[in-house]
C-alpha cells in the first residue's frame, strides 16, 4: 500500500479556496486536471509502497515524529507552479515550524526523503495532463498569487493511503487510515 502523511485544511478554508479557483477553471484552465476539494492536502512526509501490515508501524513512527509539536496557525496564501506541470497554493502563518515538522517527519523511520533541500509547503490544486502539456501555468499562478485565505488551526496529521487510478476518471483516490494529534 502507498502511504503519506498530510495536513488537511478545514472545510471553510477549502470552500474559500474553491471560490478563488472557480474563475481559473474556465478558459485555458479547462484543460487542467483540478484536484477535488476533498483531496486537497499538504504532504508532510511520503512513505511510498509499504507492506499492508506495516501501516501500524508507519503510524507509530509518525506519532513519534509529531509528538510534542502542538498545533499551528496556518493559512493559504500565494501561488506558483512546479516544472510547468503543477499549479499550487502556498502557505502562510507558522510556516517555519511547519517546515521543521516536515523535516522531522521525513527523517522518521520508514519515510522516503524526497529531496535534500528544505521542504516547500504547498497544496497542489491542478496538474497538466495530456490535454494541457504545453499549457503555460505562469499566467494562472500570477492570477492566484494575490490569494490570501482564512487562518485555520492545524492540530493533526493524517496517515493517508493513496490508490493510483482508483479515483473518479482514473485519478488518485485518497483514504485516511489514521490520524495523529500534533
N, C-alpha and C positions, 0 to 999 in steps of 0.2 A: 504494500500500500504506500502511496505517495503522501507525505505529510509536510506541513509547515505550521509555524506559529504566527498568529496575526492579532492585530488590534483592529477592532471594527468601530467606526464612528457610530454614534447613536442615530436612531430613526430621524429625529428632527434635523440633524446635521446633514444626513443623506438626502432628505427632502429638499433642503435649501440648495445643496449642490445640484440636484436634479433640475431645479428651476433655472440655475445658471447654465447648465449644459443644454437645455432644450433648444435655444436658438442655434447652437453649434451643430445640432444633429441634422439640420437642413442643408441644402446646397451641397458643397463638397463633402460635408460631414456625413451625408447619407451613405457614403461608400465605406465608412469605417465600421468596425465591429465594436459597438459600445458595450461596456461591461454593465450588466444589470445591477441596479442599486443594491439588491440583496447579496451580490457577490463582491462588492467593493470592500477592500480591506488594505491595511498597511502590513506588509510582510515583515515580521520581526526576525524570524530565522527560518531556514529551509532545511528539511531533513532528508528530502529525496525519497527514494524507494527503501522501505524498511519491511521486514517480515511482518505478517499480520499480527503475530503475537507480541511484537515489540512496542505496540502503541503505549502500553502502561509504562514501559521503561522510558520512552520518549517524554511522556507527560511528567514522570518523576524528575527527569533531567531538566525539563522546562521549569517545573516548580522550584527546583533548587536554584536555577539561574535567576528567577524573578523574585525570590524570597527577599522581603525587606525593602523592595523598591518603593512601594507606596504609589498612590495614584498620581496622575499627571494631568495638567490642564493643557489641552491641545485645541487647535482649530485648523481648518483647511484654508490655505492661502497661496496664491500664485499658481503658476503652471509652467510646463515646459514639455519637451519631447526628448526621447532617447532614441538614438540611431534612426531617426525618421520612421520609426515603427510604432512607438508607444506615446500616447498623449497622457500626461499625468498632471495631478494637482499636488502641490506641496503642502507642507505643514508649518504651523507657527505655534508659539507658546513655549512649552518646556522641551524644545527640540534637542538641546544639548543633552539633557537627561535621557531623552528617547534614543538618541544615537548611542549613548553609553550602554543603555539597556540592550540595544540591538547587538552591540559588540559582545556583551556578556553572553547573550543567548547564542550567538554564532560560535562562541568558544565552548559552549556546553557539550558534553558527550553526545554523540550521535548527530550533531548538526553538521551541515556541509557549508563551510565558509565559502561564499560565492566570490568574494573579492578581498584583496588585502587593504584596499583604501577604505576610508571612512564611509559608513553607510549613508545613503541619501534617502531619508524618509519621504515616501510619496504614496499616492494611490493612483494606480493606472486606471484611467477612465475609458480609454478607447485604444484600439490597435488597428493597424493596417492589415489588410489581407490580400488575397489575390486580386480583388476588385480595386484596391487602393494602394498597391505597392509604390506607384510613382507619385502619390499624393504628398505634397509638401505640408507637413504638420505645423510649420512655424507660424503661419497666419492664425491658425486655431489656438495655438499656445499663446500668441500675443493677445488675442481676444480674451482669453481666460486668465491672463497674467494679473489682472486687476482684481480677480475674485478674492473675497475675504468672507469666510463662512463663520457661523457662530461657534463659540467655545463649547467644549464638552470635557467631561472628566473621563479619562481613560483609566479604568480601575481593574481591568483583567486582560489576560492574554489567552486567546483561544488556540486550541490544537485542532487543526483542520485537515481533513482528508481531501485530497484533490483527485478527481476521477476524470482523466482526459477523455474527451469525446463523448461523455455521458450526459452533458447538459443539453439544453434546448438547441436544436440545429447543429448538434455535434460540437458544442462548446464544452468548456470545462465545468464540471459540477463540483461544488464545494460542500462538504458536510462537516459541521462542527462535531467533534467526537469527545471533546473535553475542554475545560477552561480552568485557568489558574488565576487567583486574585493577585494583584500587584501589592 
